[in-house]
Amino acid sequence: MSVRVKLTLSYAGFLMLAGGLLLAAVWVFLLRYVPDRAMLYNPDDQPTNGVFPVRSALLEVFAPRAAAVMAFLLLFGLLGGWILAGRMLAPLTRITDATRTAANGTLSHRIRLSGRKDEFRELADAFDTMLARLESHVAEQQRFAANASHELRTPLAISKALLDVARTDPNNDTRELVDRLHAVNTRAIDLTEALLLLSRAEQRTFTREPVDLSLLAEEATETLLPLAEKHGVTIETRGDIAPTTGSPTLLLQLTTNLVHNAIVHNLPEQGTVWVTTRAHRDTVTLTVENTGETLTPELASTLTEPFRRGTERIHTDHAGVGLGLAIVRTITQAHEGTLTLTPRSEGGVRVMVELAAAPPQASAHRNL
């Protein structure tokens, strides 16, 4: 049986039960006090011609009418229950229709249930919120797939063009061709590895271990120090011991991406990068700031999108594959953390990653 039929039968049954209890109350408080044998009274004092009604006579009159009342209550309960159940379940029907629409691929549909804040309204609002997130996620994945296809197609197209030129010109310098093919192939490999890392972080298939963000910051800084010297950028590392739990490999990749991004997108000369770690009561933070061009808050909020590199797409030797901050965001989300990008008034951007602090037991075990 459908929910509407069940509710209808429930309403009708409850009404019949109430009617039965009412008739039982009439029997208990009225008919039980009626004598079951005829009693004569003085006709001068009583207007009943000297005969008081007996219980059997009242039952003969009362029983058919009580049965008629019960039948009326049954019909009224079924009809009224059907109407009331339909009105009560109308919002649920809208939610069901919206679910079928979303199942067919139309995620832009919204219920927008009006009325008071009841259970159905809360369910509809939660469903609308879920559809909005799904629509945003699907749109982001579609953009990501389109950009990834474009980025992967570029090195392949360049390789094909170089090979076509070499085929038509046998006297061409093969060493130069090999060097250019090596650079293009290296870029394609870097992009593929970044895509795999991004997928791994999204799936959250990693084991959590005690990690100190300050040590990761020092390791990333030492690794990227030659690149910073080449770009004329000074790196300053400071802060506290910042114990947390997570994947050491992914968190090191997060730190490296932040420092690399701060070095590459900096001033042409005499730039600075500040790497700071802080430990709070329940959280730890890793902050990477750099000098550079002045960014608007709107532009800074889009830097975590895949294949976004500042104000335009650039392809320099160390520009990366456009997934650095996207990987940082995904790794942060996989560790239930928050990522905040804030433009600096002097130029550049401040990126802060906030993660949950490691339990005291894990920190003590790591120190031992």
TORKOL-4160 file (C-alpha; in steps of 0.2 Angstrom, whole numbers, padded with zeros to 4 digits, m for minus):
368
<pt num="1" X="0000" Y="0000" Z="0000"/>
<pt num="2" X="0006" Y="0018" Z="m0003"/>
<pt num="3" X="0009" Y="0030" Z="0011"/>
<pt num="4" X="m0007" Y="0040" Z="0006"/>
<pt num="5" X="m0017" Y="0024" Z="0008"/>
<pt num="6" X="m0009" Y="0020" Z="0025"/>
<pt num="7" X="m0012" Y="0037" Z="0031"/>
<pt num="8" X="m0030" Y="0037" Z="0025"/>
<pt num="9" X="m0033" Y="0020" Z="0034"/>
<pt num="10" X="m0024" Y="0027" Z="0050"/>
<pt num="11" X="m0035" Y="0043" Z="0050"/>
<pt num="12" X="m0051" Y="0032" Z="0047"/>
<pt num="13" X="m0046" Y="0020" Z="0060"/>
<pt num="14" X="m0042" Y="0033" Z="0073"/>
<pt num="15" X="m0059" Y="0041" Z="0070"/>
<pt num="16" X="m0068" Y="0025" Z="0071"/>
<pt num="17" X="m0059" Y="0022" Z="0088"/>
<pt num="18" X="m0064" Y="0039" Z="0094"/>
<pt num="19" X="m0082" Y="0035" Z="0089"/>
<pt num="20" X="m0082" Y="0018" Z="0098"/>
<pt num="21" X="m0075" Y="0026" Z="0114"/>
<pt num="22" X="m0088" Y="0039" Z="0113"/>
<pt num="23" X="m0102" Y="0026" Z="0111"/>
<pt num="24" X="m0094" Y="0016" Z="0125"/>
<pt num="25" X="m0094" Y="0032" Z="0136"/>
<pt num="26" X="m0113" Y="0034" Z="0133"/>
<pt num="27" X="m0116" Y="0016" Z="0138"/>
<pt num="28" X="m0106" Y="0017" Z="0154"/>
<pt num="29" X="m0112" Y="0034" Z="0159"/>
<pt num="30" X="m0130" Y="0033" Z="0153"/>
<pt num="31" X="m0138" Y="0017" Z="0148"/>
<pt num="32" X="m0131" Y="0007" Z="0163"/>
<pt num="33" X="m0142" Y="0018" Z="0174"/>
<pt num="34" X="m0158" Y="0014" Z="0164"/>
<pt num="35" X="m0168" Y="0000" Z="0172"/>
<pt num="36" X="m0169" Y="m0016" Z="0163"/>
<pt num="37" X="m0187" Y="m0019" Z="0169"/>
<pt num="38" X="m0203" Y="m0008" Z="0168"/>
<pt num="39" X="m0206" Y="0004" Z="0182"/>
<pt num="40" X="m0223" Y="0013" Z="0185"/>
<pt num="41" X="m0224" Y="0030" Z="0192"/>
<pt num="42" X="m0238" Y="0041" Z="0197"/>
<pt num="43" X="m0245" Y="0048" Z="0181"/>
<pt num="44" X="m0250" Y="0064" Z="0190"/>
<pt num="45" X="m0231" Y="0068" Z="0194"/>
<pt num="46" X="m0223" Y="0061" Z="0178"/>
<pt num="47" X="m0227" Y="0066" Z="0160"/>
<pt num="48" X="m0222" Y="0048" Z="0154"/>
<pt num="49" X="m0240" Y="0041" Z="0156"/>
<pt num="50" X="m0233" Y="0031" Z="0171"/>
<pt num="51" X="m0220" Y="0021" Z="0161"/>
<pt num="52" X="m0202" Y="0024" Z="0162"/>
<pt num="53" X="m0192" Y="0018" Z="0146"/>
<pt num="54" X="m0182" Y="0002" Z="0149"/>
<pt num="55" X="m0164" Y="m0003" Z="0143"/>
<pt num="56" X="m0170" Y="m0015" Z="0130"/>
<pt num="57" X="m0181" Y="m0002" Z="0122"/>
<pt num="58" X="m0167" Y="0011" Z="0122"/>
<pt num="59" X="m0155" Y="m0001" Z="0114"/>
<pt num="60" X="m0167" Y="m0005" Z="0100"/>
<pt num="61" X="m0168" Y="0013" Z="0096"/>
<pt num="62" X="m0149" Y="0017" Z="0100"/>
<pt num="63" X="m0141" Y="0003" Z="0091"/>
<pt num="64" X="m0146" Y="0006" Z="0073"/>
<pt num="65" X="m0142" Y="0024" Z="0075"/>
<pt num="66" X="m0125" Y="0021" Z="0083"/>
<pt num="67" X="m0122" Y="0009" Z="0068"/>
<pt num="68" X="m0127" Y="0023" Z="0056"/>
<pt num="69" X="m0115" Y="0035" Z="0065"/>
<pt num="70" X="m0101" Y="0023" Z="0064"/>
<pt num="71" X="m0104" Y="0020" Z="0046"/>
<pt num="72" X="m0104" Y="0039" Z="0043"/>
<pt num="73" X="m0088" Y="0041" Z="0053"/>
<pt num="74" X="m0080" Y="0027" Z="0043"/>
<pt num="75" X="m0084" Y="0035" Z="0026"/>
<pt num="76" X="m0080" Y="0052" Z="0033"/>
<pt num="77" X="m0063" Y="0046" Z="0039"/>
<pt num="78" X="m0059" Y="0038" Z="0023"/>
<pt num="79" X="m0064" Y="0053" Z="0012"/>
<pt num="80" X="m0056" Y="0066" Z="0024"/>
<pt num="81" X="m0041" Y="0055" Z="0027"/>
<pt num="82" X="m0038" Y="0053" Z="0009"/>
<pt num="83" X="m0039" Y="0072" Z="0006"/>
<pt num="84" X="m0029" Y="0077" Z="0021"/>
<pt num="85" X="m0015" Y="0064" Z="0017"/>
<pt num="86" X="m0015" Y="0071" Z="m0001"/>
<pt num="87" X="m0012" Y="0088" Z="0006"/>
<pt num="88" X="0001" Y="0082" Z="0018"/>
<pt num="89" X="0011" Y="0072" Z="0005"/>
<pt num="90" X="0010" Y="0086" Z="m0008"/>
<pt num="91" X="0028" Y="0092" Z="m0004"/>
<pt num="92" X="0034" Y="0075" Z="m0004"/>
<pt num="93" X="0027" Y="0073" Z="m0022"/>
<pt num="94" X="0037" Y="0088" Z="m0027"/>
<pt num="95" X="0053" Y="0082" Z="m0020"/>
<pt num="96" X="0050" Y="0065" Z="m0029"/>
<pt num="97" X="0047" Y="0074" Z="m0045"/>
<pt num="98" X="0063" Y="0084" Z="m0043"/>
<pt num="99" X="0073" Y="0068" Z="m0039"/>
<pt num="100" X="0067" Y="0060" Z="m0055"/>
<pt num="101" X="0072" Y="0076" Z="m0064"/>
<pt num="102" X="0089" Y="0076" Z="m0056"/>
<pt num="103" X="0091" Y="0057" Z="m0060"/>
<pt num="104" X="0088" Y="0061" Z="m0079"/>
<pt num="105" X="0103" Y="0073" Z="m0078"/>
<pt num="106" X="0094" Y="0090" Z="m0075"/>
<pt num="107" X="0103" Y="0097" Z="m0060"/>
<pt num="108" X="0098" Y="0115" Z="m0062"/>
<pt num="109" X="0080" Y="0111" Z="m0056"/>
<pt num="110" X="0076" Y="0117" Z="m0039"/>
<pt num="111" X="0061" Y="0113" Z="m0028"/>
<pt num="112" X="0060" Y="0130" Z="m0019"/>
<pt num="113" X="0047" Y="0124" Z="m0007"/>
<pt num="114" X="0037" Y="0138" Z="0001"/>
<pt num="115" X="0028" Y="0139" Z="0018"/>
<pt num="116" X="0033" Y="0136" Z="0036"/>
<pt num="117" X="0049" Y="0129" Z="0041"/>
<pt num="118" X="0043" Y="0111" Z="0044"/>
<pt num="119" X="0051" Y="0094" Z="0041"/>
<pt num="120" X="0046" Y="0094" Z="0022"/>
<pt num="121" X="0053" Y="0112" Z="0020"/>
<pt num="122" X="0070" Y="0106" Z="0028"/>
<pt num="123" X="0070" Y="0091" Z="0017"/>
<pt num="124" X="0067" Y="0101" Z="0002"/>
<pt num="125" X="0080" Y="0114" Z="0006"/>
<pt num="126" X="0093" Y="0101" Z="0010"/>
<pt num="127" X="0089" Y="0093" Z="m0007"/>
<pt num="128" X="0091" Y="0110" Z="m0016"/>
<pt num="129" X="0108" Y="0113" Z="m0007"/>
<pt num="130" X="0113" Y="0095" Z="m0013"/>
<pt num="131" X="0108" Y="0099" Z="m0031"/>
<pt num="132" X="0117" Y="0115" Z="m0031"/>
<pt num="133" X="0133" Y="0107" Z="m0025"/>
<pt num="134" X="0131" Y="0093" Z="m0037"/>
<pt num="135" X="0129" Y="0105" Z="m0051"/>
<pt num="136" X="0144" Y="0115" Z="m0046"/>
<pt num="137" X="0154" Y="0099" Z="m0044"/>
<pt num="138" X="0149" Y="0093" Z="m0061"/>
<pt num="139" X="0152" Y="0109" Z="m0070"/>
<pt num="140" X="0169" Y="0110" Z="m0061"/>
<pt num="141" X="0173" Y="0093" Z="m0067"/>
<pt num="142" X="0168" Y="0097" Z="m0085"/>
<pt num="143" X="0179" Y="0112" Z="m0085"/>
<pt num="144" X="0193" Y="0102" Z="m0078"/>
<pt num="145" X="0191" Y="0088" Z="m0091"/>
<pt num="146" X="0191" Y="0101" Z="m0105"/>
<pt num="147" X="0206" Y="0111" Z="m0098"/>
<pt num="148" X="0215" Y="0094" Z="m0095"/>
<pt num="149" X="0212" Y="0089" Z="m0113"/>
<pt num="150" X="0218" Y="0105" Z="m0120"/>
<pt num="151" X="0234" Y="0105" Z="m0109"/>
<pt num="152" X="0237" Y="0087" Z="m0114"/>
<pt num="153" X="0234" Y="0090" Z="m0132"/>
<pt num="154" X="0246" Y="0105" Z="m0133"/>
<pt num="155" X="0262" Y="0095" Z="m0130"/>
<pt num="156" X="0256" Y="0081" Z="m0141"/>
<pt num="157" X="0253" Y="0093" Z="m0155"/>
<pt num="158" X="0270" Y="0101" Z="m0153"/>
<pt num="159" X="0278" Y="0084" Z="m0154"/>
<pt num="160" X="0269" Y="0080" Z="m0169"/>
<pt num="161" X="0274" Y="0097" Z="m0177"/>
<pt num="162" X="0292" Y="0094" Z="m0173"/>
<pt num="163" X="0292" Y="0077" Z="m0180"/>
<pt num="164" X="0283" Y="0082" Z="m0196"/>
<pt num="165" X="0297" Y="0096" Z="m0198"/>
<pt num="166" X="0311" Y="0083" Z="m0195"/>
<pt num="167" X="0303" Y="0072" Z="m0208"/>
<pt num="168" X="0302" Y="0085" Z="m0221"/>
<pt num="169" X="0319" Y="0092" Z="m0218"/>
<pt num="170" X="0331" Y="0077" Z="m0216"/>
<pt num="171" X="0346" Y="0090" Z="m0214"/>
<pt num="172" X="0339" Y="0098" Z="m0199"/>
<pt num="173" X="0349" Y="0098" Z="m0183"/>
<pt num="174" X="0343" Y="0082" Z="m0173"/>
<pt num="175" X="0351" Y="0088" Z="m0157"/>
<pt num="176" X="0340" Y="0103" Z="m0156"/>
<pt num="177" X="0325" Y="0092" Z="m0161"/>
<pt num="178" X="0329" Y="0080" Z="m0147"/>
<pt num="179" X="0331" Y="0094" Z="m0134"/>
<pt num="180" X="0314" Y="0102" Z="m0139"/>
<pt num="181" X="0306" Y="0085" Z="m0139"/>
<pt num="182" X="0313" Y="0081" Z="m0122"/>
<pt num="183" X="0306" Y="0097" Z="m0115"/>
<pt num="184" X="0289" Y="0094" Z="m0122"/>
<pt num="185" X="0289" Y="0076" Z="m0116"/>
<pt num="186" X="0295" Y="0082" Z="m0099"/>
<pt num="187" X="0280" Y="0094" Z="m0098"/>
<pt num="188" X="0268" Y="0081" Z="m0103"/>
<pt num="189" X="0275" Y="0069" Z="m0090"/>
<pt num="190" X="0273" Y="0082" Z="m0076"/>
<pt num="191" X="0255" Y="0086" Z="m0081"/>
<pt num="192" X="0251" Y="0067" Z="m0081"/>
<pt num="193" X="0259" Y="0065" Z="m0064"/>
<pt num="194" X="0250" Y="0080" Z="m0057"/>
<pt num="195" X="0233" Y="0073" Z="m0064"/>
<pt num="196" X="0237" Y="0057" Z="m0055"/>
<pt num="197" X="0241" Y="0065" Z="m0039"/>
<pt num="198" X="0226" Y="0076" Z="m0040"/>
<pt num="199" X="0215" Y="0060" Z="m0042"/>
<pt num="200" X="0224" Y="0051" Z="m0028"/>
<pt num="201" X="0220" Y="0066" Z="m0016"/>
<pt num="202" X="0202" Y="0067" Z="m0021"/>
<pt num="203" X="0200" Y="0048" Z="m0018"/>
<pt num="204" X="0208" Y="0050" Z="0000"/>
<pt num="205" X="0217" Y="0034" Z="m0002"/>
<pt num="206" X="0231" Y="0037" Z="0010"/>
<pt num="207" X="0236" Y="0032" Z="0028"/>
<pt num="208" X="0237" Y="0046" Z="0041"/>
<pt num="209" X="0253" Y="0048" Z="0051"/>
<pt num="210" X="0260" Y="0061" Z="0062"/>
<pt num="211" X="0268" Y="0075" Z="0052"/>
<pt num="212" X="0277" Y="0091" Z="0057"/>
<pt num="213" X="0273" Y="0105" Z="0045"/>
<pt num="214" X="0288" Y="0115" Z="0050"/>
<pt num="215" X="0299" Y="0101" Z="0044"/>
<pt num="216" X="0290" Y="0099" Z="0028"/>
<pt num="217" X="0292" Y="0118" Z="0026"/>
<pt num="218" X="0311" Y="0117" Z="0028"/>
<pt num="219" X="0312" Y="0102" Z="0016"/>
<pt num="220" X="0302" Y="0111" Z="0003"/>
<pt num="221" X="0312" Y="0126" Z="0005"/>
<pt num="222" X="0329" Y="0117" Z="0003"/>
<pt num="223" X="0323" Y="0108" Z="m0012"/>
<pt num="224" X="0317" Y="0124" Z="m0021"/>
<pt num="225" X="0332" Y="0135" Z="m0015"/>
<pt num="226" X="0341" Y="0133" Z="m0032"/>
<pt num="227" X="0325" Y="0139" Z="m0041"/>
<pt num="228" X="0323" Y="0153" Z="m0030"/>
<pt num="229" X="0341" Y="0159" Z="m0032"/>
<pt num="230" X="0339" Y="0158" Z="m0051"/>
<pt num="231" X="0324" Y="0169" Z="m0050"/>
<pt num="232" X="0332" Y="0181" Z="m0038"/>
<pt num="233" X="0320" Y="0177" Z="m0024"/>
<pt num="234" X="0324" Y="0176" Z="m0006"/>
<pt num="235" X="0315" Y="0163" Z="0005"/>
<pt num="236" X="0313" Y="0166" Z="0024"/>
<pt num="237" X="0306" Y="0152" Z="0034"/>
<pt num="238" X="0301" Y="0154" Z="0052"/>
<pt num="239" X="0288" Y="0148" Z="0064"/>
<pt num="240" X="0284" Y="0135" Z="0077"/>
<pt num="241" X="0283" Y="0116" Z="0077"/>
<pt num="242" X="0266" Y="0112" Z="0069"/>
<pt num="243" X="0261" Y="0094" Z="0072"/>
<pt num="244" X="0246" Y="0087" Z="0063"/>
<pt num="245" X="0241" Y="0070" Z="0055"/>
<pt num="246" X="0240" Y="0065" Z="0037"/>
<pt num="247" X="0249" Y="0059" Z="0022"/>
<pt num="248" X="0268" Y="0065" Z="0023"/>
<pt num="249" X="0269" Y="0063" Z="0004"/>
<pt num="250" X="0254" Y="0073" Z="0000"/>
<pt num="251" X="0257" Y="0087" Z="0013"/>
<pt num="252" X="0275" Y="0088" Z="0007"/>
<pt num="253" X="0268" Y="0090" Z="m0011"/>
<pt num="254" X="0256" Y="0104" Z="m0004"/>
<pt num="255" X="0270" Y="0113" Z="0004"/>
<pt num="256" X="0281" Y="0111" Z="m0011"/>
<pt num="257" X="0268" Y="0118" Z="m0023"/>
<pt num="258" X="0265" Y="0133" Z="m0012"/>
<pt num="259" X="0283" Y="0138" Z="m0011"/>
<pt num="260" X="0286" Y="0134" Z="m0030"/>
<pt num="261" X="0271" Y="0145" Z="m0034"/>
<pt num="262" X="0277" Y="0159" Z="m0023"/>
<pt num="263" X="0294" Y="0158" Z="m0031"/>
<pt num="264" X="0288" Y="0158" Z="m0049"/>
<pt num="265" X="0274" Y="0171" Z="m0048"/>
<pt num="266" X="0285" Y="0184" Z="m0040"/>
<pt num="267" X="0294" Y="0200" Z="m0044"/>
<pt num="268" X="0306" Y="0200" Z="m0059"/>
<pt num="269" X="0320" Y="0203" Z="m0046"/>
<pt num="270" X="0323" Y="0205" Z="m0028"/>
<pt num="271" X="0307" Y="0196" Z="m0023"/>
<pt num="272" X="0304" Y="0188" Z="m0006"/>
<pt num="273" X="0294" Y="0172" Z="0000"/>
<pt num="274" X="0289" Y="0170" Z="0018"/>
<pt num="275" X="0285" Y="0153" Z="0024"/>
<pt num="276" X="0278" Y="0152" Z="0042"/>
<pt num="277" X="0271" Y="0139" Z="0053"/>
<pt num="278" X="0260" Y="0141" Z="0068"/>
<pt num="279" X="0253" Y="0130" Z="0081"/>
<pt num="280" X="0237" Y="0134" Z="0090"/>
<pt num="281" X="0226" Y="0125" Z="0103"/>
<pt num="282" X="0216" Y="0114" Z="0090"/>
<pt num="283" X="0224" Y="0119" Z="0074"/>
<pt num="284" X="0240" Y="0121" Z="0065"/>
<pt num="285" X="0243" Y="0133" Z="0050"/>
<pt num="286" X="0255" Y="0134" Z="0036"/>
<pt num="287" X="0256" Y="0152" Z="0028"/>
<pt num="288" X="0266" Y="0156" Z="0012"/>
<pt num="289" X="0267" Y="0174" Z="0007"/>
<pt num="290" X="0276" Y="0182" Z="m0008"/>
<pt num="291" X="0279" Y="0198" Z="m0016"/>
<pt num="292" X="0272" Y="0201" Z="m0034"/>
<pt num="293" X="0259" Y="0210" Z="m0044"/>
<pt num="294" X="0244" Y="0217" Z="m0035"/>
<pt num="295" X="0229" Y="0205" Z="m0036"/>
<pt num="296" X="0211" Y="0209" Z="m0034"/>
<pt num="297" X="0201" Y="0198" Z="m0021"/>
<pt num="298" X="0190" Y="0191" Z="m0036"/>
<pt num="299" X="0206" Y="0185" Z="m0045"/>
<pt num="300" X="0214" Y="0178" Z="m0030"/>
<pt num="301" X="0198" Y="0168" Z="m0027"/>
<pt num="302" X="0200" Y="0159" Z="m0044"/>
<pt num="303" X="0218" Y="0154" Z="m0042"/>
<pt num="304" X="0214" Y="0137" Z="m0035"/>
<pt num="305" X="0204" Y="0133" Z="m0051"/>
<pt num="306" X="0214" Y="0120" Z="m0062"/>
<pt num="307" X="0225" Y="0128" Z="m0076"/>
<pt num="308" X="0223" Y="0146" Z="m0069"/>
<pt num="309" X="0240" Y="0155" Z="m0068"/>
<pt num="310" X="0238" Y="0172" Z="m0062"/>
<pt num="311" X="0230" Y="0184" Z="m0075"/>
<pt num="312" X="0233" Y="0174" Z="m0090"/>
<pt num="313" X="0240" Y="0157" Z="m0096"/>
<pt num="314" X="0259" Y="0157" Z="m0097"/>
<pt num="315" X="0271" Y="0143" Z="m0102"/>
<pt num="316" X="0288" Y="0147" Z="m0096"/>
<pt num="317" X="0301" Y="0135" Z="m0091"/>
<pt num="318" X="0295" Y="0134" Z="m0073"/>
<pt num="319" X="0277" Y="0140" Z="m0074"/>
<pt num="320" X="0271" Y="0123" Z="m0070"/>
<pt num="321" X="0256" Y="0114" Z="m0077"/>
<pt num="322" X="0243" Y="0125" Z="m0069"/>
<pt num="323" X="0238" Y="0112" Z="m0056"/>
<pt num="324" X="0248" Y="0118" Z="m0041"/>
<pt num="325" X="0235" Y="0127" Z="m0031"/>
<pt num="326" X="0222" Y="0115" Z="m0037"/>
<pt num="327" X="0232" Y="0101" Z="m0030"/>
<pt num="328" X="0234" Y="0111" Z="m0014"/>
<pt num="329" X="0216" Y="0114" Z="m0012"/>
<pt num="330" X="0212" Y="0096" Z="m0015"/>
<pt num="331" X="0225" Y="0090" Z="m0003"/>
<pt num="332" X="0218" Y="0102" Z="0010"/>
<pt num="333" X="0201" Y="0096" Z="0008"/>
<pt num="334" X="0206" Y="0078" Z="0009"/>
<pt num="335" X="0214" Y="0082" Z="0026"/>
<pt num="336" X="0198" Y="0091" Z="0032"/>
<pt num="337" X="0207" Y="0108" Z="0032"/>
<pt num="338" X="0204" Y="0125" Z="0025"/>
<pt num="339" X="0213" Y="0135" Z="0012"/>
<pt num="340" X="0212" Y="0154" Z="0012"/>
<pt num="341" X="0220" Y="0165" Z="m0002"/>
<pt num="342" X="0221" Y="0184" Z="0002"/>
<pt num="343" X="0229" Y="0197" Z="m0009"/>
<pt num="344" X="0243" Y="0207" Z="0000"/>
<pt num="345" X="0241" Y="0226" Z="m0002"/>
<pt num="346" X="0259" Y="0228" Z="m0006"/>
<pt num="347" X="0257" Y="0215" Z="m0020"/>
<pt num="348" X="0258" Y="0196" Z="m0020"/>
<pt num="349" X="0246" Y="0184" Z="m0011"/>
<pt num="350" X="0245" Y="0176" Z="0006"/>
<pt num="351" X="0240" Y="0158" Z="0006"/>
<pt num="352" X="0236" Y="0150" Z="0022"/>
<pt num="353" X="0232" Y="0131" Z="0025"/>
<pt num="354" X="0224" Y="0127" Z="0042"/>
<pt num="355" X="0224" Y="0109" Z="0048"/>
<pt num="356" X="0218" Y="0100" Z="0063"/>
<pt num="357" X="0232" Y="0098" Z="0076"/>
<pt num="358" X="0238" Y="0081" Z="0080"/>
<pt num="359" X="0232" Y="0073" Z="0097"/>
<pt num="360" X="0244" Y="0075" Z="0111"/>
<pt num="361" X="0247" Y="0056" Z="0111"/>
<pt num="362" X="0253" Y="0057" Z="0093"/>
<pt num="363" X="0264" Y="0072" Z="0096"/>
<pt num="364" X="0272" Y="0064" Z="0111"/>
<pt num="365" X="0275" Y="0048" Z="0101"/>
<pt num="366" X="0283" Y="0058" Z="0087"/>
<pt num="367" X="0295" Y="0067" Z="0099"/>
<pt num="368" X="0300" Y="0051" Z="0106"/>
